[in-house]
Amino acid sequence: MNPMRSRSTSHVGQVFDLPTRVKDPRYPFRRLFVAFATALVIALPAFAQAPDTAPPSKSLWNLIAQGGWAMWPLGLCSLIMFFLIYHTWRETKRPRFVPDPLLPQLRQALAARDVAAARQMITGSRTVLANALAASLQRARPAEHDAGKSHIEASLAETLEVEDGVIGQWINYLNVVATVAPMIGLLGTVSGMIGAFQTISTGGMGRPELLAGDIGEALITTATGLVIGIPAMVAYFIMRNRLANQMTATAQTATDLVDTLAGETQV
């Protein structure tokens, strides 16, 4: 064995200390630290650019603006719908139909066939029953046996039908809103699709970002029209049922009062 070669090998091992470096317990942690630092340096530019590349948030106003011109008549339809729901709900309450506080005194006056006093009681009332009786009692004949019941009932039916039409016309407007709102939304959809095809014809094929506005207009207007039309249709049927129930109760109360005037019902 060459002694010079042995010395050189020994000298290299002492200089680099290879066995000691491999067996050092801190060596894996050093490698981990170096890898983490390298990854952090690479990731910092990406984190710095993240806010700039994030997609813009969509607020309610942005969605409305994206809907285009059709959102204006749809917004008007929504305001009309809210007004009609409030107005018809108030108009179909029982105090609008029957003056309950006046009924005991009114029955006593009709039982005594004091038609003038009965008409005086209901003069200040703006209920459906008061309006119907005010017109019907003009045909009363207190001197007759049944006080002219058939004439009173005929006039009463006509007056109640008129009152039903006066209140029902506001409820019918709800049906108009429920029908028109989805049609306006559909018209906005057609307008958006026309704009999309025009964009495609001018070089928008293969560039979906150019079609996003027109397609967004088409979808948003359809959804808005349905959001307005469905509640309006539900409210229409609810108010129709409320009106029918109140008119039935009013007609029964009016019939009882006429029977009292005719002497067929005891007070």
C-alpha angles and dihedrals in degrees: 000000000000110000093205092056091049091052093049093049091048090048092052091050091051094047097049095028090211099174092047093049094051093048095046107119092212093061098087091050091051090053090048092050092050091050092048093048091049092050091048092052091050094046098047095077090049092052090047091055096043097091090052094052096043113113115252116261118253113230126187092255091052090053091049091049091049090056090071129205095339091069091071097062089038090054089051090051090053092052091048090049093053091048093049093048091052094044097046092045089055093044093052097055118115096246087063090059110031128031096217096182091058098048099088093050092041092054091050092051092048092046087056088046090237095151094168092056091047092052090047091055094054096042095094095042118097096195126124092247092051092050091049095048093044090061097037099049089062087075094050118123106198092181093061124084096250095026091242093299096169093054092047092050093049092051090044092055092050093048094047090051090054091049090050090054093048093055095034094058090069090051090050089058087064088060089051091054091046090054101039100044096064090045091054088049090051090050089053088050091054090048091052093049091049088053090049092053091047089053090051091050091053094054105286095125109121092015107094093176089070091054096047095088096050094043090046090053090051095051099039095052092050092050092046093050091052093045089057098037099050097054090043091055092047091048090049094059092042092053092045090055092046091051093048092050093048093047090050091051091047093050091050091050091048091049091052091051092050090049088052090052090048091051094245094116127050118223 
